[in-house]
C-alpha cells in the first residue's frame, strides 16, 4: 500500500515557541514589579499607568494568555499534526491565528495600563478586543477541526480530546461572560449586574483556570510525558475516566469563590459539592503522569525536561487538592480574600503550568531543530532556581494568609482585637518582601531558560519542516465493531466527541446560571435603593479605571466579625444597579461596601492626594493626578442611556439633564471641600470619585436601619 509523503508545519510551532519565551519574561517582570509595589510605594513611580491597580491585570493577562496560551498553541500545533498524521489544514489560518493573538496581547499591554478595563477578573479587556479574541479563536477552531477532518489517523488520541474540550469550552465561557452594551469604542457595561454578574464572572473565572490552565496542559501531558520517558501512558482507561469526569465536574465548581457572599445559599452549596468531587479526576490524571514517569526513574536525574515534568505533576496534585479544601465554608471564611489564595494560584501558574511548558520546550526545541540542548547545566540551574523561587514565594503567602484570616476573626472580650484593617496589613510587609524575592528568582530562571532555548535555536540554524509519511484515511482498515459504544464513537469521530463535550460542559452552567438570570426573586429587594447619579457613575468608572477593586473588596460577608468591622453584611438587592459587580477577590485594603459617609469629603480628597497623610504606613500610591485631571463628561448621557437599557430606572429627563445634574452635584461637593480651606476644581476627577465613595452602602444601610426601627415599633 502506497504511503503519502508530506511535511508538518513546524514553522508555526517555532513562532509560538519564540512568543512563549518573550511573553514569559514580560509577564514575570510585571509580576515582580507589582510584588515590590506592595511594600515599597516609590515603585509606583507616581505615574497613573504604573500603579498596582492598573498593572495587576496586565500581569495576570500576560501570564495566562500570553505566556501560557502561546506555549499551549505551540504544543497543540506540534503534537496534533503528529497525532493526526497530517499538516495543519491551512497555513494561512495558522499564521492569522499567530499574528492575531500577538496583536491581542499587544493591545492588552497598551490598554490595561491606560485604565481601559471592564474590571472583570481575567476578562478585563474591553469589548473591541474581546470581539477580536472571539474572531481569532474561531479561526483557530476552524483550522483545528478541519485538520481533524482531513487526518490520516483513525483514532483520536486522548490529547486531542482535551484540545477539543479547550476550544469548545473557552469559546462558550468567553462569549457568555463578555456580553455587554458598548457606550463608546473604549467603554462598555456588562449586561449582568450584582449577584448575577458575580455568578457569571466566577463561572468564567474558575473555568478559565479549568479550560485555559488545566485541560490543554493535560492534553500536552498525555502526549509529551510518554515522549520524554519513552514509555506508553500508565493507564489509557484511567485517561478516559479522567477526561469525561473532569470536563463535566469542573463547570459546577465556580461558586466556591463566592462563599458567605450575597449569592443564593443553594448555589454556594452546589459549588462546594462539585469542588470536592474534583479531587478524584484531578488526582487521577496527575497519578497517571507520575506513574508513567516512575517507570523511567533514571530520566529524572539526567534530563531537565523530566525534572520539570515530575515537579509540575506534583504541583498539580497540590493545587488540585488545595482548591477543593478551600471550598469548605469553615476554611473559606478564614483564608478567602487573603494572601493564601495568592500562594495557591501561583502554585498552579508557576509550578504546574510553567513547569509543564518548560518541560515541553526543553524536549521540543532540540527535537524540532534536530540538535542537542545548548546546556543541560543551565537548564538544570533553571529548574532549581525556579523551584527555590516558588517555595520562597508561596510559603510566606501561606503564612501571611493564615495570619490575616485569624487576625480578622480575633475578638477579645467581645471587641475586635484589630478593628482597623491597616493594623493587620502592616505586619505582612516582611512576607511581601520574600514574595518579591521568590518572584525574582523565578524570573531569573525564566531568563536563563529563554537564553538556553535561544542558543539552541541559533546553533541549529534554519531547519526545514519535518518530512513524514502515512497512509491516507480512506485506506486505513476500519473495524466496524469499534463503533458499538459511545466511547469508541468518540475516539473515532471528531464530531461526536465535540458534541458530547459541548453537552458535558454546558450542563453545569445551565443549571446554576439560568435560574438566577431568569428569576430575580432570589434577591432581597431594597426599598431605599436608588440609581447612581451621573456624577457617581463617572466616579465608579474612575474607580474601575484605577483598578481599585484589585485591592479592595465590596462584599461584607455574613459573619459577625465582618459586621463588627464594616457594618451590616451585604445583601443581594444592594447590587441591583452595579454593572458590573465590584466584589473583588483579594483584600490588600479594607472592604469599602459600607464606606459611604464614614469619612468627610475632605478626608477622601487628602487620602487620594497622599494616603500617608490619612493612613500612616499605608503602601497605597498617590493618586494626585485625580486632583489635576479634568473629568471627561462627553459620554455621561450615553452612559445613563445604556444603563436605562439594562433596566436601571432612569427617565428620558434623567438622560437629557445628565450633564447638568452632574455639574450641580460636583459644585456642591467642591464647595464643601473649599470651605475646609482646600482649593479644588469642581470639574476635576477627584470630585466624581468622592461622590461615588460617599454613596457606597448608603441605601443598604438605610434599609437595615429602617427595618430595625419597624421591628422596634412592632415590639
TIKEMI-622691 format. One record per residue (C-alpha): residue in three letters; x, y, z. Coordinates in pm, whole numbers, padded with zeros to 5 digits, m for minus. Example, Ala and Ser with C-alpha at 12.3 -4.5 7.8 and 13.67 -1.06 7.14 Angstrom:
2
- ala | 01230 | m00450 | 00780
- ser | 01367 | m00106 | 00714
% end
This chain:
715
- unk | 00000 | 00000 | 00000
- unk | 00149 | 00336 | m00106
- unk | 00236 | 00587 | 00167
- unk | 00160 | 00955 | 00120
- unk | 00452 | 01188 | 00187
- unk | 00401 | 01534 | 00338
- unk | 00567 | 01789 | 00569
- unk | 00445 | 01905 | 00907
- unk | 00411 | 02280 | 00957
- unk | 00695 | 02326 | 01206
- unk | 00732 | 02696 | 01130
- unk | 00410 | 02786 | 01316
- unk | 00531 | 02586 | 01617
- unk | 00861 | 02776 | 01616
- unk | 00679 | 03108 | 01605
- unk | 00468 | 03020 | 01909
- unk | 00779 | 02897 | 02096
- unk | 00951 | 03232 | 02044
- unk | 00640 | 03422 | 02156
- unk | 00608 | 03198 | 02462
- unk | 00953 | 03284 | 02594
- unk | 00927 | 03656 | 02516
- unk | 00593 | 03695 | 02693
- unk | 00708 | 03473 | 02981
- unk | 00978 | 03726 | 03065
- unk | 00740 | 04021 | 03025
- unk | 00468 | 03862 | 03239
- unk | 00706 | 03759 | 03519
- unk | 00879 | 04100 | 03514
- unk | 00548 | 04283 | 03563
- unk | 00470 | 04036 | 03842
- unk | 00794 | 04125 | 04021
- unk | 00721 | 04497 | 03984
- unk | 00375 | 04473 | 04143
- unk | 00511 | 04245 | 04417
- unk | 00761 | 04518 | 04511
- unk | 00488 | 04784 | 04498
- unk | 00304 | 04611 | 04783
- unk | 00576 | 04701 | 05031
- unk | 00768 | 04985 | 04859
- unk | 00549 | 05277 | 04747
- unk | 00811 | 05458 | 04530
- unk | 00796 | 05164 | 04286
- unk | 00464 | 05309 | 04162
- unk | 00678 | 05592 | 04019
- unk | 00388 | 05837 | 04082
- unk | 00262 | 05760 | 03731
- unk | m00102 | 05661 | 03671
- unk | m00023 | 05383 | 03422
- unk | 00228 | 05211 | 03653
- unk | 00023 | 05166 | 03969
- unk | m00056 | 04825 | 04118
- unk | m00424 | 04864 | 04031
- unk | m00351 | 04901 | 03659
- unk | m00053 | 04665 | 03632
- unk | m00204 | 04372 | 03820
- unk | m00447 | 04279 | 03539
- unk | m00162 | 04326 | 03291
- unk | 00042 | 04070 | 03487
- unk | m00241 | 03814 | 03503
- unk | m00328 | 03855 | 03135
- unk | 00038 | 03835 | 03030
- unk | 00099 | 03515 | 03226
- unk | m00229 | 03340 | 03138
- unk | m00300 | 03447 | 02782
- unk | 00045 | 03544 | 02655
- unk | 00290 | 03303 | 02822
- unk | 00066 | 03003 | 02894
- unk | m00155 | 03009 | 02587
- unk | 00128 | 03077 | 02341
- unk | 00301 | 02773 | 02492
- unk | m00021 | 02573 | 02465
- unk | m00061 | 02672 | 02099
- unk | 00297 | 02564 | 02029
- unk | 00229 | 02224 | 02187
- unk | m00110 | 02180 | 02020
- unk | 00021 | 02261 | 01673
- unk | 00320 | 02030 | 01719
- unk | 00150 | 01731 | 01881
- unk | m00176 | 01742 | 01686
- unk | m00007 | 01721 | 01346
- unk | 00181 | 01412 | 01459
- unk | m00119 | 01253 | 01628
- unk | m00340 | 01316 | 01325
- unk | m00059 | 01243 | 01076
- unk | m00129 | 01550 | 00865
- unk | m00017 | 01907 | 00817
- unk | m00248 | 02171 | 00962
- unk | m00544 | 02232 | 00732
- unk | m00441 | 02588 | 00637
- unk | m00103 | 02758 | 00670
- unk | m00282 | 03091 | 00620
- unk | m00524 | 03032 | 00909
- unk | m00235 | 02920 | 01130
- unk | m00049 | 03246 | 01066
- unk | m00360 | 03459 | 01111
- unk | m00404 | 03282 | 01445
- unk | m00044 | 03355 | 01546
- unk | m00025 | 03721 | 01444
- unk | m00381 | 03791 | 01557
- unk | m00305 | 03652 | 01901
- unk | 00011 | 03860 | 01933
- unk | m00189 | 04169 | 01830
- unk | m00439 | 04095 | 02107
- unk | m00158 | 04071 | 02363
- unk | m00005 | 04399 | 02247
- unk | m00345 | 04569 | 02267
- unk | m00384 | 04435 | 02621
- unk | m00036 | 04563 | 02712
- unk | m00136 | 04910 | 02590
- unk | m00496 | 04940 | 02709
- unk | m00472 | 04795 | 03060
- unk | m00206 | 05040 | 03186
- unk | m00416 | 05318 | 03030
- unk | m00701 | 05210 | 03257
- unk | m00927 | 05073 | 02982
- unk | m01069 | 04786 | 03182
- unk | m01402 | 04614 | 03244
- unk | m01281 | 04521 | 03598
- unk | m01398 | 04157 | 03545
- unk | m01115 | 03933 | 03667
- unk | m00926 | 03757 | 03383
- unk | m01171 | 03928 | 03144
- unk | m01063 | 04292 | 03180
- unk | m01019 | 04367 | 02809
- unk | m01280 | 04600 | 02660
- unk | m01536 | 04493 | 02403
- unk | m01346 | 04557 | 02074
- unk | m01056 | 04341 | 02194
- unk | m01298 | 04081 | 02333
- unk | m01459 | 04055 | 01987
- unk | m01114 | 04022 | 01828
- unk | m01033 | 03740 | 02071
- unk | m01353 | 03561 | 01968
- unk | m01271 | 03602 | 01597
- unk | m00915 | 03471 | 01633
- unk | m01043 | 03181 | 01845
- unk | m01296 | 03090 | 01574
- unk | m01017 | 03095 | 01314
- unk | m00813 | 02863 | 01538
- unk | m01116 | 02635 | 01584
- unk | m01191 | 02615 | 01210
- unk | m00828 | 02534 | 01133
- unk | m00817 | 02270 | 01406
- unk | m01144 | 02091 | 01331
- unk | m01072 | 02092 | 00958
- unk | m00735 | 01934 | 01036
- unk | m00919 | 01657 | 01223
- unk | m01147 | 01616 | 00922
- unk | m00853 | 01561 | 00681
- unk | m00645 | 01346 | 00917
- unk | m00469 | 01024 | 00824
- unk | m00510 | 00863 | 01167
- unk | m00837 | 00695 | 01257
- unk | m00820 | 00700 | 01638
- unk | m00832 | 01036 | 01816
- unk | m00578 | 01006 | 02098
- unk | m00666 | 01140 | 02443
- unk | m00462 | 01461 | 02393
- unk | m00695 | 01555 | 02107
- unk | m00996 | 01517 | 02339
- unk | m00851 | 01768 | 02581
- unk | m00768 | 02010 | 02298
- unk | m01123 | 01987 | 02163
- unk | m01267 | 02045 | 02512
- unk | m01045 | 02352 | 02546
- unk | m01151 | 02503 | 02213
- unk | m01524 | 02449 | 02273
- unk | m01531 | 02549 | 02640
- unk | m01319 | 02863 | 02611
- unk | m01543 | 02988 | 02329
- unk | m01854 | 02926 | 02543
- unk | m01709 | 03090 | 02854
- unk | m01566 | 03391 | 02672
- unk | m01883 | 03474 | 02480
- unk | m02124 | 03448 | 02776
- unk | m01906 | 03642 | 03021
- unk | m01830 | 03922 | 02773
- unk | m02190 | 04003 | 02678
- unk | m02206 | 04379 | 02723
- unk | m02352 | 04701 | 02583
- unk | m02096 | 04948 | 02444
- unk | m02103 | 05313 | 02546
- unk | m01812 | 05408 | 02322
- unk | m01525 | 05236 | 02144
- unk | m01336 | 05210 | 02473
- unk | m01615 | 05169 | 02728
- unk | m01893 | 04917 | 02786
- unk | m02111 | 04782 | 03067
- unk | m02181 | 04416 | 03139
- unk | m02543 | 04315 | 03076
- unk | m02534 | 04134 | 03410
- unk | m02541 | 04321 | 03741
- unk | m02463 | 04246 | 04102
- unk | m02520 | 03885 | 04209
- unk | m02588 | 03769 | 03853
- unk | m02268 | 03926 | 03725
- unk | m02066 | 03775 | 04012
- unk | m02204 | 03428 | 03937
- unk | m02136 | 03454 | 03562
- unk | m01792 | 03605 | 03625
- unk | m01677 | 03326 | 03857
- unk | m01835 | 03062 | 03636
- unk | m01600 | 03209 | 03377
- unk | m01309 | 03281 | 03614
- unk | m01296 | 02937 | 03772
- unk | m01336 | 02766 | 03437
- unk | m01073 | 02984 | 03275
- unk | m00848 | 02801 | 03520
- unk | m01013 | 02476 | 03409
- unk | m01009 | 02516 | 03032
- unk | m00715 | 02752 | 02978
- unk | m00479 | 02642 | 03254
- unk | m00578 | 02278 | 03301
- unk | m00733 | 02085 | 03011
- unk | m00486 | 02193 | 02739
- unk | m00194 | 02126 | 02975
- unk | m00331 | 01780 | 03048
- unk | m00352 | 01726 | 02673
- unk | 00012 | 01829 | 02641
- unk | 00098 | 01597 | 02929
- unk | m00066 | 01295 | 02770
- unk | 00145 | 01350 | 02458
- unk | 00479 | 01471 | 02597
- unk | 00508 | 01258 | 02913
- unk | 00530 | 00932 | 02709
- unk | 00763 | 01105 | 02462
- unk | 01000 | 01228 | 02731
- unk | 01032 | 00895 | 02912
- unk | 00987 | 00677 | 02603
- unk | 00709 | 00477 | 02771
- unk | 00335 | 00442 | 02699
- unk | 00097 | 00626 | 02932
- unk | 00045 | 00422 | 03251
- unk | m00331 | 00370 | 03203
- unk | m00531 | 00459 | 02894
- unk | m00852 | 00357 | 03069
- unk | m00776 | 00597 | 03353
- unk | m00725 | 00874 | 03097
- unk | m01078 | 00814 | 02963
- unk | m01230 | 00840 | 03312
- unk | m01008 | 01140 | 03383
- unk | m01128 | 01330 | 03076
- unk | m01505 | 01286 | 03098
- unk | m01532 | 01332 | 03474
- unk | m01307 | 01639 | 03473
- unk | m01483 | 01835 | 03199
- unk | m01826 | 01759 | 03346
- unk | m01749 | 01839 | 03710
- unk | m01533 | 02148 | 03661
- unk | m01817 | 02363 | 03524
- unk | m02011 | 02329 | 03851
- unk | m01741 | 02442 | 04094
- unk | m01717 | 02818 | 04029
- unk | m01945 | 02932 | 04317
- unk | m01687 | 02818 | 04574
- unk | m01520 | 03156 | 04508
- unk | m01830 | 03327 | 04649
- unk | m01881 | 03164 | 04990
- unk | m02052 | 03378 | 05257
- unk | m02146 | 03638 | 04993
- unk | m02487 | 03756 | 04874
- unk | m02504 | 03464 | 04630
- unk | m02801 | 03230 | 04700
- unk | m02711 | 02960 | 04951
- unk | m02809 | 02668 | 04727
- unk | m02561 | 02776 | 04459
- unk | m02283 | 02814 | 04716
- unk | m02351 | 02463 | 04845
- unk | m02358 | 02322 | 04493
- unk | m02014 | 02473 | 04431
- unk | m01877 | 02304 | 04744
- unk | m02010 | 01960 | 04648
- unk | m01864 | 01964 | 04299
- unk | m01536 | 02117 | 04418
- unk | m01485 | 01819 | 04649
- unk | m01571 | 01581 | 04364
- unk | m01299 | 01744 | 04152
- unk | m01029 | 01583 | 04364
- unk | m01088 | 01239 | 04208
- unk | m01042 | 01321 | 03837
- unk | m00766 | 01574 | 03905
- unk | m00561 | 01331 | 04109
- unk | m00638 | 01052 | 03865
- unk | m00468 | 01247 | 03586
- unk | m00170 | 01353 | 03797
- unk | m00114 | 00997 | 03924
- unk | m00134 | 00872 | 03565
- unk | 00154 | 01106 | 03476
- unk | 00361 | 01029 | 03785
- unk | 00335 | 00650 | 03743
- unk | 00436 | 00686 | 03378
- unk | 00742 | 00889 | 03478
- unk | 00823 | 00646 | 03760
- unk | 00873 | 00368 | 03505
- unk | 01176 | 00560 | 03376
- unk | 01312 | 00700 | 03703
- unk | 01667 | 00735 | 03575
- unk | 01550 | 01005 | 03333
- unk | 01463 | 01235 | 03623
- unk | 01828 | 01264 | 03730
- unk | 01980 | 01327 | 03390
- unk | 01707 | 01502 | 03192
- unk | 01597 | 01858 | 03288
- unk | 01269 | 01813 | 03096
- unk | 01173 | 01516 | 03311
- unk | 01257 | 01710 | 03629
- unk | 01020 | 01988 | 03526
- unk | 00757 | 01732 | 03428
- unk | 00764 | 01542 | 03757
- unk | 00768 | 01859 | 03966
- unk | 00484 | 02002 | 03757
- unk | 00271 | 01693 | 03822
- unk | 00340 | 01719 | 04196
- unk | 00246 | 02089 | 04199
- unk | m00072 | 01993 | 04012
- unk | m00151 | 01743 | 04289
- unk | m00103 | 02016 | 04550
- unk | m00308 | 02279 | 04368
- unk | m00597 | 02045 | 04289
- unk | m00616 | 01925 | 04648
- unk | m00595 | 02274 | 04794
- unk | m00872 | 02418 | 04573
- unk | m01143 | 02177 | 04695
- unk | m01026 | 02214 | 05055
- unk | m01058 | 02593 | 05023
- unk | m01421 | 02546 | 04919
- unk | m01520 | 02421 | 05267
- unk | m01701 | 02707 | 05439
- unk | m01514 | 02678 | 05767
- unk | m01181 | 02706 | 05580
- unk | m01303 | 02954 | 05321
- unk | m01409 | 03209 | 05583
- unk | m01055 | 03215 | 05722
- unk | m00848 | 03203 | 05402
- unk | m01055 | 03369 | 05131
- unk | m00963 | 03728 | 05040
- unk | m00615 | 03665 | 05190
- unk | m00267 | 03601 | 05052
- unk | m00322 | 03227 | 05092
- unk | m00523 | 03246 | 04768
- unk | m00230 | 03424 | 04600
- unk | 00001 | 03142 | 04708
- unk | m00249 | 02881 | 04585
- unk | m00283 | 03048 | 04244
- unk | 00093 | 03067 | 04196
- unk | 00146 | 02702 | 04289
- unk | m00073 | 02632 | 03988
- unk | 00055 | 02900 | 03749
- unk | 00428 | 02875 | 03825
- unk | 00454 | 02514 | 03941
- unk | 00201 | 02335 | 03723
- unk | 00160 | 02547 | 03410
- unk | 00509 | 02693 | 03397
- unk | 00685 | 02363 | 03462
- unk | 00480 | 02168 | 03206
- unk | 00565 | 02429 | 02942
- unk | 00936 | 02435 | 03029
- unk | 00945 | 02054 | 03023
- unk | 00782 | 02057 | 02681
- unk | 01011 | 02327 | 02542
- unk | 01335 | 02167 | 02663
- unk | 01234 | 01847 | 02483
- unk | 01061 | 02005 | 02183
- unk | 01323 | 02257 | 02072
- unk | 01612 | 02007 | 02033
- unk | 01382 | 01762 | 01854
- unk | 01231 | 02026 | 01630
- unk | 01571 | 02174 | 01540
- unk | 01743 | 01832 | 01530
- unk | 02022 | 01931 | 01767
- unk | 02137 | 01893 | 02127
- unk | 02016 | 02126 | 02400
- unk | 02269 | 02411 | 02433
- unk | 02339 | 02346 | 02802
- unk | 02184 | 02089 | 03032
- unk | 02367 | 02252 | 03323
- unk | 02192 | 02584 | 03264
- unk | 01860 | 02404 | 03214
- unk | 01909 | 02226 | 03547
- unk | 02005 | 02559 | 03705
- unk | 01678 | 02697 | 03570
- unk | 01488 | 02416 | 03740
- unk | 01650 | 02454 | 04081
- unk | 01650 | 02835 | 04095
- unk | 01284 | 02848 | 03988
- unk | 01190 | 02576 | 04239
- unk | 01354 | 02775 | 04517
- unk | 01172 | 03082 | 04386
- unk | 00833 | 02910 | 04403
- unk | 00892 | 02794 | 04761
- unk | 01024 | 03134 | 04873
- unk | 00715 | 03287 | 04713
- unk | 00431 | 03062 | 04826
- unk | 00537 | 02969 | 05182
- unk | 00532 | 03333 | 05305
- unk | 00200 | 03381 | 05126
- unk | 00051 | 03082 | 05307
- unk | 00176 | 03214 | 05641
- unk | 00055 | 03569 | 05572
- unk | m00282 | 03442 | 05453
- unk | m00341 | 03228 | 05760
- unk | m00229 | 03512 | 05987
- unk | m00467 | 03761 | 05826
- unk | m00756 | 03513 | 05837
- unk | m00707 | 03451 | 06210
- unk | m00643 | 03817 | 06291
- unk | m00962 | 03925 | 06112
- unk | m01164 | 03696 | 06340
- unk | m00975 | 03769 | 06660
- unk | m01210 | 03901 | 06928
- unk | m01119 | 03990 | 07288
- unk | m01397 | 04042 | 07542
- unk | m01647 | 04095 | 07263
- unk | m01431 | 04358 | 07090
- unk | m01226 | 04315 | 06772
- unk | m00856 | 04282 | 06850
- unk | m00776 | 04459 | 06522
- unk | m01069 | 04692 | 06442
- unk | m00857 | 04886 | 06192
- unk | m00774 | 04674 | 05887
- unk | m00445 | 04853 | 05824
- unk | m00318 | 04750 | 06168
- unk | m00312 | 04395 | 06034
- unk | m00166 | 04469 | 05691
- unk | 00133 | 04647 | 05839
- unk | 00252 | 04316 | 05984
- unk | 00279 | 04147 | 05644
- unk | 00545 | 04370 | 05485
- unk | 00828 | 04117 | 05553
- unk | 00623 | 03842 | 05386
- unk | 00568 | 04063 | 05080
- unk | 00942 | 04121 | 05067
- unk | 01006 | 03745 | 05045
- unk | 00728 | 03717 | 04786
- unk | 00918 | 03963 | 04565
- unk | 01244 | 03771 | 04620
- unk | 01076 | 03445 | 04519
- unk | 00925 | 03605 | 04209
- unk | 01264 | 03749 | 04114
- unk | 01428 | 03406 | 04141
- unk | 01159 | 03256 | 03917
- unk | 01208 | 03542 | 03669
- unk | 01584 | 03476 | 03672
- unk | 01520 | 03110 | 03594
- unk | 01287 | 03208 | 03309
- unk | 01554 | 03436 | 03159
- unk | 01811 | 03157 | 03182
- unk | 01564 | 02917 | 03016
- unk | 01496 | 03165 | 02736
- unk | 01873 | 03202 | 02684
- unk | 01923 | 02824 | 02661
- unk | 01642 | 02790 | 02409
- unk | 01766 | 03087 | 02207
- unk | 02121 | 02949 | 02190
- unk | 01993 | 02604 | 02095
- unk | 01794 | 02752 | 01808
- unk | 02079 | 02977 | 01696
- unk | 02331 | 02692 | 01685
- unk | 02090 | 02474 | 01486
- unk | 02025 | 02742 | 01228
- unk | 01746 | 02707 | 00975
- unk | 01587 | 02362 | 00977
- unk | 01325 | 02257 | 00717
- unk | 00981 | 02133 | 00816
- unk | 00976 | 01769 | 00924
- unk | 00912 | 01521 | 00643
- unk | 00656 | 01249 | 00726
- unk | 00460 | 00974 | 00556
- unk | 00138 | 00788 | 00631
- unk | m00149 | 00603 | 00466
- unk | m00446 | 00814 | 00361
- unk | m00752 | 00790 | 00588
- unk | m00955 | 00613 | 00319
- unk | m00702 | 00330 | 00301
- unk | m00700 | 00258 | 00674
- unk | m00876 | m00064 | 00765
- unk | m01177 | 00022 | 00979
- unk | m01310 | m00213 | 01243
- unk | m01686 | m00168 | 01221
- unk | m01747 | m00314 | 01564
- unk | m01543 | m00032 | 01717
- unk | m01843 | 00198 | 01674
- unk | m02051 | m00016 | 01905
- unk | m02010 | 00214 | 02204
- unk | m02030 | 00586 | 02269
- unk | m01668 | 00591 | 02381
- unk | m01544 | 00419 | 02067
- unk | m01753 | 00652 | 01855
- unk | m01594 | 00948 | 02034
- unk | m01247 | 00807 | 01974
- unk | m01318 | 00767 | 01602
- unk | m01548 | 01058 | 01516
- unk | m01442 | 01413 | 01595
- unk | m01798 | 01544 | 01553
- unk | m01934 | 01300 | 01811
- unk | m01655 | 01390 | 02054
- unk | m01718 | 01761 | 02005
- unk | m02094 | 01731 | 02058
- unk | m02057 | 01515 | 02369
- unk | m01802 | 01760 | 02507
- unk | m02034 | 02057 | 02448
- unk | m02315 | 01879 | 02633
- unk | m02087 | 01783 | 02924
- unk | m01952 | 02135 | 02977
- unk | m02287 | 02313 | 02928
- unk | m02497 | 02132 | 03188
- unk | m02330 | 02286 | 03494
- unk | m02359 | 02642 | 03365
- unk | m02722 | 02599 | 03262
- unk | m02831 | 02455 | 03598
- unk | m02653 | 02723 | 03802
- unk | m02682 | 03038 | 03593
- unk | m03017 | 03023 | 03414
- unk | m03238 | 03016 | 03727
- unk | m03077 | 03324 | 03876
- unk | m03078 | 03511 | 03544
- unk | m03445 | 03438 | 03484
- unk | m03579 | 03464 | 03840
- unk | m03483 | 03786 | 04017
- unk | m03681 | 03684 | 04326
- unk | m03361 | 03538 | 04466
- unk | m03266 | 03895 | 04554
- unk | m03390 | 04064 | 04868
- unk | m03531 | 04389 | 04734
- unk | m03401 | 04710 | 04891
- unk | m03686 | 04960 | 04904
- unk | m03448 | 05252 | 04956
- unk | m03223 | 05159 | 04661
- unk | m03174 | 05446 | 04416
- unk | m02981 | 05453 | 04086
- unk | m02641 | 05618 | 04082
- unk | m02634 | 05984 | 03986
- unk | m02444 | 06083 | 03669
- unk | m02151 | 06208 | 03880
- unk | m02146 | 05885 | 04082
- unk | m02143 | 05676 | 03763
- unk | m01842 | 05875 | 03639
- unk | m01677 | 05824 | 03979
- unk | m01744 | 05450 | 03964
- unk | m01582 | 05435 | 03620
- unk | m01275 | 05612 | 03759
- unk | m01268 | 05356 | 04043
- unk | m01271 | 05080 | 03779
- unk | m01013 | 05256 | 03564
- unk | m00767 | 05282 | 03852
- unk | m00818 | 04913 | 03941
- unk | m00927 | 04986 | 04299
- unk | m01115 | 04653 | 04302
- unk | m00778 | 04475 | 04279
- unk | m00705 | 04574 | 04641
- unk | m01046 | 04648 | 04793
- unk | m01350 | 04423 | 04812
- unk | m01709 | 04547 | 04818
- unk | m01866 | 04248 | 04990
- unk | m01921 | 04226 | 05364
- unk | m01958 | 03856 | 05429
- unk | m02215 | 03701 | 05659
- unk | m02027 | 03651 | 05984
- unk | m02020 | 03872 | 06291
- unk | m01655 | 03982 | 06281
- unk | m01709 | 04132 | 05933
- unk | m02018 | 04316 | 06056
- unk | m01834 | 04441 | 06365
- unk | m01557 | 04583 | 06146
- unk | m01752 | 04720 | 05849
- unk | m02126 | 04724 | 05922
- unk | m02430 | 04515 | 05818
- unk | m02350 | 04227 | 05584
- unk | m02408 | 04279 | 05212
- unk | m02746 | 04186 | 05070
- unk | m02808 | 04082 | 04710
- unk | m03052 | 04363 | 04644
- unk | m02790 | 04630 | 04719
- unk | m02605 | 04547 | 04397
- unk | m02901 | 04553 | 04157
- unk | m02765 | 04859 | 03972
- unk | m02398 | 04758 | 03977
- unk | m02293 | 04686 | 03616
- unk | m02057 | 04504 | 03667
- unk | m02022 | 04391 | 04031
- unk | m01709 | 04502 | 04220
- unk | m01692 | 04241 | 04496
- unk | m01318 | 04183 | 04447
- unk | m01120 | 03869 | 04526
- unk | m00836 | 03993 | 04749
- unk | m00825 | 04249 | 05032
- unk | m00499 | 04438 | 05044
- unk | m00700 | 04725 | 05187
- unk | m01025 | 04739 | 05389
- unk | m01363 | 04646 | 05244
- unk | m01543 | 04953 | 05105
- unk | m01901 | 04832 | 05066
- unk | m02032 | 05045 | 05353
- unk | m01775 | 05326 | 05320
- unk | m02031 | 05598 | 05235
- unk | m02035 | 05893 | 05480
- unk | m01792 | 05719 | 05713
- unk | m01543 | 06000 | 05647
- unk | m01589 | 06355 | 05522
- unk | m01522 | 06465 | 05164
- unk | m01203 | 06640 | 05272
- unk | m01069 | 06311 | 05414
- unk | m01113 | 06137 | 05080
- unk | m00955 | 06432 | 04899
- unk | m00643 | 06423 | 05116
- unk | m00631 | 06045 | 05117
- unk | m00614 | 06033 | 04738
- unk | m00366 | 06321 | 04730
- unk | m00134 | 06137 | 04971
- unk | m00260 | 05825 | 05154
- unk | 00010 | 05855 | 05420
- unk | m00142 | 06182 | 05541
- unk | m00458 | 05994 | 05644
- unk | m00332 | 05638 | 05692
- unk | 00024 | 05617 | 05829
- unk | 00231 | 05321 | 05698
- unk | m00005 | 05274 | 05403
- unk | 00158 | 05132 | 05088
- unk | m00118 | 05273 | 04866
- unk | 00026 | 05501 | 04595
- unk | m00066 | 05865 | 04547
- unk | m00349 | 05941 | 04308
- unk | m00276 | 06311 | 04284
- unk | m00345 | 06318 | 03909
- unk | m00712 | 06286 | 04001
- unk | m00685 | 06631 | 04157
- unk | m00540 | 06778 | 03836
- unk | m00717 | 06593 | 03555
- unk | m01047 | 06723 | 03423
- unk | m01345 | 06488 | 03426
- unk | m01445 | 06387 | 03073
- unk | m01824 | 06414 | 03052
- unk | m01851 | 06354 | 02676
- unk | m02027 | 06022 | 02727
- unk | m02214 | 06087 | 03051
- unk | m02561 | 06098 | 02893
- unk | m02472 | 05793 | 02679
- unk | m02379 | 05602 | 02994
- unk | m02716 | 05687 | 03152
- unk | m02888 | 05579 | 02830
- unk | m02710 | 05241 | 02828
- unk | m02790 | 05190 | 03197
- unk | m03155 | 05257 | 03120
- unk | m03146 | 04987 | 02851
- unk | m03003 | 04750 | 03112
- unk | m03304 | 04807 | 03337
- unk | m03194 | 05091 | 03566
- unk | m03500 | 05319 | 03617
- unk | m03369 | 05636 | 03452
- unk | m03621 | 05859 | 03272
- unk | m03574 | 06046 | 02946
- unk | m03542 | 06358 | 03158
- unk | m03256 | 06198 | 03353
- unk | m03078 | 06125 | 03027
- unk | m03131 | 06473 | 02882
- unk | m03024 | 06652 | 03202
- unk | m02737 | 06416 | 03292
- unk | m02460 | 06671 | 03245
- unk | m02648 | 06948 | 03423
- unk | m02725 | 06722 | 03720
- unk | m02361 | 06616 | 03727
- unk | m02247 | 06980 | 03734
- unk | m02478 | 07069 | 04023
- unk | m02367 | 06777 | 04241
- unk | m01999 | 06846 | 04161
- unk | m02037 | 07212 | 04262
- unk | m02192 | 07111 | 04595
- unk | m01910 | 06868 | 04680
- unk | m01639 | 07112 | 04566
- unk | m01782 | 07400 | 04768
- unk | m01788 | 07183 | 05081
- unk | m01420 | 07096 | 05036
- unk | m01332 | 07459 | 04965
- unk | m01495 | 07558 | 05293
- unk | m01234 | 07336 | 05460
- unk | m00960 | 07558 | 05318
- unk | m00866 | 07342 | 05017
- unk | m00883 | 07489 | 04668
- unk | m01033 | 07220 | 04446
- unk | m01151 | 07234 | 04087
- unk | m01519 | 07134 | 04066
- unk | m01456 | 06974 | 03726
- unk | m01167 | 06753 | 03845
- unk | m01189 | 06374 | 03854
- unk | m01144 | 06363 | 04232
- unk | m01490 | 06516 | 04280
- unk | m01653 | 06236 | 04082
- unk | m01462 | 05966 | 04271
- unk | m01556 | 06121 | 04608
- unk | m01922 | 06124 | 04508
- unk | m01907 | 05751 | 04433
- unk | m01717 | 05659 | 04750
- unk | m01965 | 05856 | 04962
- unk | m02253 | 05668 | 04805
- unk | m02121 | 05319 | 04882
- unk | m02359 | 05122 | 05104
- unk | m02585 | 05415 | 05190
- unk | m02902 | 05259 | 05050
- unk | m02839 | 04924 | 05216
- unk | m02759 | 05086 | 05548
- unk | m03078 | 05293 | 05536
- unk | m03279 | 04979 | 05465
- unk | m03130 | 04799 | 05767
- unk | m03193 | 05097 | 05995
- unk | m03550 | 05124 | 05868
- unk | m03607 | 04754 | 05931
- unk | m03471 | 04780 | 06286
- unk | m03697 | 05077 | 06350
- unk | m04002 | 04889 | 06223
- unk | m03914 | 04583 | 06429
- unk | m03880 | 04804 | 06738
- unk | m04220 | 04965 | 06681
- unk | m04384 | 04622 | 06642
- unk | m04243 | 04514 | 06978
% end
